[in-house]
Amino acid sequence: MAGKFLIGLMVGLASISSPRSAERPVHTFSIVARDPVTGEMGVAVQSHWFNVGSIVPWAEAGVGAVATQSFVDPAYGKLGLDLMRAGRSAPDALKALLAGDEGREVRQVAMIDAQGRVAAHTGAKDIQAAGHIVGATYSVQANLMLSEAVWPAMSRAFEATKGDLAERMLAALDAAQSAGGDIRGRQSAALVVVTGKPTGRPWDDRLFDLRVDDSPEPLRELRRLVTLQRAYGHMNAGDLAVEKKDNDRALSEYAAAAKLVPDNAEMVYWWAVALVNMGRVDESLPLFRRVFAMDKNWVTLTPRLPKSGLLPDDPKLIDRIVKAGKD
C-alpha cells in the first residue's frame, strides 16, 4: 500500500513541472497559520481575482495548510498536503515541490504543518511589490501589492490581535488592505480553518470554510459570513444541549446566536420553539412576535411543525402562538 502511495506521489511531483500545469495569475495576499493552543490551522486570502477561494487555500485537519498563489499552480496545495500527510515537514514538502517546478520563480507558496513548522517561497519573478514574512506559527505573503508595507502590516496585526485563529487571520487581511493591498483593487476573499486533530468526520473538521467570490468589499462580506457561521455554531451547540436535556445550556447558546445576528429570523424562531418544548410558552411569545413581524411565512410554517414532532400536538397551543403574530 505504501509503495503505491509513493509511486502516485512521485507522479504528482513530476506533473508540477509539466507545461500543462495550471498557471492562473492569482496575485494576492494571504496568511497561513496555526494556533499553538488549539492546534487549529488555516488560510485566509484576498485578491483582485474572481473566486480566489477555489484555488489558493488548502487545509486538512491533523495535516497542514497551504496557500498557493502568484502564477498559481494548485498542485502545490494537493501535493503539499499529500507530503505532509506522509510525514514530511512543511519546509521539506515545499522544498521538494519547488525542486520539481520549472516555474518556481513565478510562484508564491506558504505551508504550515500540524507541528507548527512553517515555510514560504516568493519567486524572483513575482510581480512587485512581493514578499513574505515567516513567523513562529504563521507566514504572511503577498505579490502585486501597492507597496512593500503590506506583508509587514499583516505580520504585526496577526501577532497583536487577540481572539481565535479566524479572528487573528481576518485582522491580518484587514491590515494588508489598510496598507494599500493589491495594486489592482479587491474582488474576492476566503477563509478556511480546520481542527488540529481529525475527528474521523471531515465535515466536522472544517470549522470555517467561507468564500466571497465577487464583491466590491470582500473582506467586509467575509467578516459578515464569519459572524453568521459563529451564530449557526451556537445554534448547533444549542440543539446538542437539547438532546442532552441541558436546557440552561441550550437557551444560553440560542440567545448567543440571536445576539450575534438579531435580524436573522431563523435564529430567533428556533429559540422560541425550544422554549415551547421546555414548557416555557410565555417566554417564547415575544420571540415569536419578533419573527412573525419579519416575515409572515413563519406564521404559516408553525402549524406544520407538530406533525414532524417539533412542537407539541396541541391545537390550542399552536393557535396561541399563531395569534402572537396578530397581537
C-alpha positions in Angstrom: 0.0 0.0 0.0 2.8 2.4 0.9 4.6 1.7 -2.3 1.5 2.5 -4.4 1.1 5.8 -2.4 4.7 6.8 -3.1 4.5 6.0 -6.8 1.4 8.1 -7.1 3.0 10.9 -5.2 6.1 10.8 -7.5 3.8 11.0 -10.5 2.2 14.0 -8.9 5.5 15.7 -8.2 6.5 15.2 -11.8 3.3 16.8 -13.0 4.1 20.0 -11.1 6.8 20.9 -13.7 4.7 19.9 -16.7 3.9 22.6 -19.2 0.3 21.7 -18.7 0.4 22.8 -15.0 -2.3 25.4 -14.3 -0.9 28.9 -14.2 -3.6 31.4 -13.3 -2.5 34.9 -12.4 -3.9 34.8 -8.9 -1.9 37.7 -7.4 -2.9 38.2 -3.9 -2.1 38.5 -0.2 -2.7 35.6 2.2 -1.8 34.1 5.6 -1.3 30.5 6.7 -1.3 30.0 10.4 -1.6 27.6 13.3 -2.9 28.2 16.8 -0.4 26.5 19.2 -3.1 26.2 21.9 -5.9 24.6 20.0 -3.9 23.1 17.1 -6.3 24.7 14.6 -4.7 25.6 11.2 -6.0 27.8 8.5 -5.6 30.0 5.4 -7.1 33.4 4.8 -6.8 35.3 1.5 -8.0 38.3 -0.5 -7.3 39.1 -4.2 -8.4 41.1 -7.2 -9.3 37.9 -8.9 -12.6 36.1 -9.2 -13.3 33.1 -6.9 -9.9 33.1 -5.2 -11.2 30.6 -2.6 -11.4 27.8 -5.1 -7.7 27.7 -5.8 -5.4 29.4 -3.2 -6.3 28.0 0.2 -5.8 24.3 1.1 -6.1 22.8 4.6 -6.6 19.4 6.2 -7.1 18.6 9.9 -4.1 17.0 11.5 -2.0 17.6 8.4 -1.4 21.2 7.5 -2.4 24.2 5.5 -1.1 25.6 2.2 -1.5 28.9 0.3 -0.5 28.7 -3.4 -0.6 32.0 -5.4 1.0 34.4 -7.9 1.1 32.5 -11.2 -0.6 29.8 -9.2 -0.2 26.0 -9.6 -2.9 24.4 -7.5 -0.9 21.2 -7.4 1.1 22.7 -4.6 -2.0 22.5 -2.5 -2.8 18.9 -3.1 0.7 17.6 -3.2 1.8 19.7 -0.3 -0.9 18.1 1.9 0.0 14.7 0.5 3.6 15.1 1.5 2.8 16.4 5.0 0.3 13.6 5.5 3.1 11.1 4.6 5.2 12.6 7.4 7.2 15.3 5.7 7.5 18.7 7.4 6.1 21.7 5.7 9.6 23.1 4.9 10.7 19.7 3.4 7.4 19.4 1.5 7.8 22.9 0.0 11.5 22.3 -0.9 10.6 19.1 -2.7 7.8 20.7 -4.7 9.9 23.7 -5.7 12.8 21.5 -6.8 10.4 19.8 -9.3 8.8 23.0 -10.6 10.4 24.8 -13.6 8.1 27.7 -12.9 9.2 28.2 -9.3 10.3 31.8 -9.9 6.8 33.0 -10.7 5.2 31.1 -7.7 4.4 32.2 -4.2 3.6 29.5 -1.7 3.4 29.1 2.0 2.9 25.9 4.1 2.5 25.0 7.7 2.2 21.5 9.2 0.4 20.1 12.2 3.5 20.5 14.4 3.7 24.2 13.5 6.7 24.0 11.2 6.3 26.7 8.5 8.0 27.8 5.3 7.3 30.2 2.4 8.7 30.9 -1.0 8.4 34.1 -3.1 9.7 33.7 -6.7 12.3 36.1 -8.0 9.9 36.9 -11.0 6.8 37.5 -8.9 5.3 40.9 -9.8 6.4 43.6 -7.4 5.8 44.5 -4.7 6.2 41.0 -3.5 7.5 39.3 -0.3 6.7 37.3 2.7 7.5 37.0 6.5 7.7 33.7 8.3 6.8 33.9 12.0 6.8 31.3 14.8 3.3 30.0 13.9 2.4 31.6 10.6 3.5 33.0 7.3 2.2 36.1 5.5 2.8 36.6 1.8 1.8 39.0 -0.9 2.5 39.9 -4.5 1.4 42.6 -6.9 0.9 44.9 -4.0 0.8 48.6 -3.9 3.8 48.8 -1.7 6.2 46.7 0.4 4.3 47.8 3.6 1.6 45.1 3.1 3.1 41.9 4.5 4.8 43.6 7.4 1.5 45.1 8.4 -0.1 41.7 8.2 2.6 40.2 10.5 2.1 42.9 13.1 -1.7 42.6 13.0 -1.6 38.9 13.4 0.8 39.0 16.3 -1.0 41.8 18.1 -4.7 40.6 17.7 -6.4 38.6 20.4 -9.1 36.0 19.7 -9.3 32.7 17.9 -7.4 31.8 14.8 -10.1 33.1 12.4 -10.2 36.5 14.1 -6.4 36.9 14.0 -6.2 35.9 10.3 -9.0 38.3 9.5 -7.1 41.1 11.3 -4.1 40.3 9.1 -6.2 40.7 5.9 -7.6 44.0 7.1 -4.2 45.3 7.9 -3.0 44.3 4.4 -5.8 46.2 2.8 -5.3 49.2 5.0 -1.6 49.3 3.9 -2.6 49.5 0.3 -3.4 45.9 -0.6 -3.5 44.6 -4.2 -2.5 47.4 -6.6 -5.5 46.5 -8.8 -8.1 46.7 -6.0 -10.2 43.9 -4.5 -12.7 41.3 -5.6 -12.8 38.0 -3.7 -11.7 36.5 -0.4 -11.8 33.3 1.5 -11.2 31.7 5.0 -10.6 28.1 5.8 -9.9 26.9 9.4 -9.6 23.2 10.3 -9.2 21.4 13.6 -5.8 20.4 14.9 -6.7 16.7 15.0 -9.0 14.8 12.6 -12.3 13.7 14.1 -13.0 11.0 11.6 -15.8 13.2 10.4 -14.3 15.5 7.8 -17.4 17.7 7.8 -16.8 18.5 11.4 -13.1 19.2 10.9 -13.7 22.3 8.9 -14.6 25.0 11.4 -14.7 27.7 8.8 -14.9 27.2 5.0 -16.1 30.5 3.6 -15.8 32.2 0.3 -16.7 35.6 -1.2 -16.3 35.1 -4.9 -17.1 38.6 -6.2 -17.7 41.7 -4.1 -16.7 45.4 -4.0 -16.0 44.8 -0.3 -14.9 41.2 0.0 -13.3 41.5 3.5 -16.4 43.1 4.9 -18.5 40.4 3.4 -16.2 37.7 4.7 -16.4 39.1 8.2 -20.2 39.1 7.9 -20.1 35.4 6.9 -17.8 34.6 9.8 -20.2 36.2 12.2 -23.1 34.3 10.7 -21.2 31.0 10.9 -20.4 31.7 14.6 -24.1 32.2 15.2 -25.0 28.9 13.5 -22.3 27.3 15.6 -24.2 28.5 18.7 -27.4 27.1 17.2 -25.9 23.7 16.6 -24.5 23.7 20.2 -27.9 24.6 21.5 -29.5 21.7 19.6 -26.9 19.3 21.0 -27.6 20.6 24.5 -31.4 20.0 24.0 -30.6 16.4 23.0 -28.7 16.1 26.3 -31.5 17.7 28.2 -29.3 20.6 29.3 -31.9 23.3 29.0 -29.9 26.1 30.5 -27.0 25.5 28.2 -29.3 25.2 25.2 -31.1 28.6 25.9 -27.7 30.2 26.5 -26.5 29.1 23.1 -29.7 30.1 21.3 -29.5 33.5 23.0 -25.9 33.9 21.9 -26.8 33.1 18.3 -29.6 35.6 18.2 -27.4 38.3 19.8 -24.8 37.9 17.0 -27.4 38.2 14.2 -30.5 39.9 15.8 -32.2 40.4 12.5 -32.0 36.8 11.5 -35.5 35.3 11.9 -34.2 31.7 11.7 -32.1 32.1 14.9 -35.0 33.7 16.9 -37.6 31.3 15.7 -35.9 28.1 16.8 -35.0 29.7 20.1 -38.7 30.3 20.6 -39.6 26.7 19.5 -37.1 25.4 22.1 -38.7 27.4 24.8 -42.2 26.0 24.0 -40.8 22.4 24.1 -39.4 23.2 27.5 -42.8 24.3 28.7 -41.8 28.0 28.8 -44.5 29.3 26.5 -44.9 32.7 28.0 -41.2 33.4 27.4 -41.5 32.2 23.8 -44.3 34.5 22.7 -42.3 37.7 22.4 -39.7 35.9 20.3 -42.4 34.5 18.0 -43.8 38.1 17.6 -40.3 39.3 16.6 -40.1 36.6 13.9 -43.7 37.0 12.6 -43.1 40.7 12.2 -40.1 40.0 10.0 -41.9 37.5 7.7 -45.5 36.1 7.9 -44.3 32.9 6.3 -43.2 31.8 9.7 -46.8 32.0 10.9 -47.8 29.6 8.1 -44.9 27.3 9.0 -45.8 27.0 12.7 -48.9 24.7 12.4 -47.0 22.3 10.3 -44.4 21.5 13.0 -46.4 19.2 15.3 -46.7 16.6 12.6 -42.9 16.4 12.5 -42.6 16.4 16.3 -41.0 19.8 16.5 -43.9 21.3 18.5 -46.5 19.7 20.8 -49.6 18.4 19.0 -51.8 20.8 20.9 -54.2 22.9 18.7 -54.9 25.4 21.4 -51.2 25.9 22.0 -50.5 26.3 18.3 -53.4 28.8 18.0 -52.0 30.8 20.8 -48.6 31.0 19.1 -50.1 32.0 15.8 -52.1 34.7 17.4 -48.9 36.2 18.8 -48.3 37.3 15.2 -51.6 39.2 15.3 -51.2 41.0 18.6 
